[in-house]
């Protein structure tokens, strides 16, 4: 009985000493600017300190031009899962990514109003866990059904709208989700 009590006291004393040593080391590291500290996760924030999302990874398109890659984040927009890529100055899409960038949208109207369409190659030939999305400047779209035939009336770029002679073509319909500029302001940073 005395041996068991002594053994228990010895173990408790050892635990207290180790705990005190750990707290002392933590206190020393907090005061040391050069202390190495692990990072649990990286998060992207906008210019106003608003949290954009946790970094899932980094997307690098060309290894010969590697400069860290674009941060990959996931958001829910109207309940829909969207995976975006973030550069320091803007959101971007990737040709082979979950969200693709489109420099032009197509419209049946002559003034770039009404339902928007994009090129048909956005549709993936196989199912994915997350549906593809289209980013046009800061406007984010989801695919809205299969490609269909439309009478094309105008083409909208990021900064202009050009009427075109009405011609029949097959395009991918889009559904507007949100304008990211209404939610987030660059520059973006990692913390």
N, C-alpha and C positions, 0 to 999 in steps of 0.2 A: 504494500500500500504506500509506504514512504517512498519507494523507488518510483512508483507510478506518479506520485505527486511531484517529486523532484523533476522527473522527465517532462511532465506537463509544464512546470514552471520554466524549465530550460527552453522548451519550444516557444512558449509565449514571449519570453525575453528575447529570443532570436528574432521572432517576427516583429517585435517592437523596434529593435535595433535596425533591421532592414527597412522598415517603414520610415523611420526617422532619417535614415541615410538617403532614401529616395526623395523625401520632401526637401532635404537640404540640397540635393543635386538639382531638383526642379527649380528651387529658389535661386540657385547660382546661375542656371541656364537662362532664367528670365531676365536676369541682370546683365547677361553677356550678349552683346549685339551679334557676335559671331557664332552663337550656338546654332547647331543644326537641329531643325525641328521638322518632323514629318508633316505632310499635308494630307488630310483625309480625302478631300475632293477639291476640284477646281470648279469655279462658278463664273459665268459671264455676267457682267453688270453693264448697264448703259451709262451715258454721261451723267444722268441724274441719280445714279446709285440704285436704280431699279434692277432687280434680279431678272435676268433673261432666262437662265436655266443652268443646270449642271452640265459640265463637259462630259460627253460620252466617249470622246476620242478626238483625233485630229485627222482631217481629210487632206491627203497629199496627192495631187494629180500627176505630178512630174517629179521624180526623185532627183533629176539633175538640177532642178531649180528649188530644191528643198529649203524652205525658210521657216519651218515650224508647222506649216499647214494651217488650215482653217478649223476653228473649233466646231465640233458637231454637238448640237443641243437638241433636245426634244421638248416640244410644247404641246399642250392641248388647246385647240382653237375650236370653240363651239362643241366641245366633247370629242373632236377628231384629233387623233395623234398625228403630229407633223414633225418631221426631222429636218432641221435647217442647218446651214453652215454659216459661221460668223467670221468675218474679217474685222480688223480694227475699225474700219470706217463704214461697214454696211453688212447686210445679210446677202447671201449669195446662193446660187444653185449650182449643181454639178451635173455634167452631161451624163454620168453614170451613177448619180446619187439618188437619194430618195426624193429630193426636191430639185427640179431642173429649172434653169433660168431661161426665160423667153424674152428676146428683145422686141418681138412683135406679137401683137394679138390681132385677131381677125374678127370682123363684125359684118352682119348682114345689113346694118344701117349704113348710111353714107357719112355719118359723123361720129363713129366710134362709140356709140351708145348701144345699150341693150346687151343681150347675152354675148359673152366673149368666147372665142375659139382659139385653139392653137394648132400647131402642126400635129399630124397623126402619129409620128414616131415616138411621142411621149408615152404612149400606151406600151406597157411591158408585155412581152409575149408569154410570160409565165407569172403565176401568182406570187405575191410578196407578202410579208407580214404587215408591212405598212404601205398603204396606197401611195402612188406617186403624186406629187404636188407640183405646181408651177408658180414660180416667182417672177413677176413682171415689175421691175423696179422695187418698190416696197409693197406692192399688192400681191397677196397670196391667194391662190386658187386651188381648188380640188377638181379632179376629173369628174365630169357629170354625164356618165353613160358612154356608150360606144361612139366611135367616129360616125359622123353623118354628113350628108350632102347639104350644102347651103349655097345660097346665091350671095357671093361676096360683094360687099359694098364699100368697105374701108379697111385700112390697115393702120393700127395704132402703134407707134413706137413709144419709148419712155417720154419723149418730149413733144411729139406731134401726132396729128391724125391726117392721113392722106386718103381721100376718096379714090376708088379704083373703078374701072369699067365693070359693071355688074357681070360677073362670070360665075358659073357653077363650079364648085370645088368640094372636096371632102376634107373636113376639119374635125378636130377633137373638141367637143363642147366642154366648157369650164363653168364652175360654180364659185363665185366670189366668197372668200372666207373672211379676210380682214386686210386692212392696210397697216402693216407693221410700224409705219411712221407715226401712227396715232398712239402706239403703245410704247415704243422705244426710240431713244435718240442716241446716235453715235456721238463720239467714239465709244467703242466697246473695250472693256478691260477684263482681265482675268484676276480673280482673287482666290 
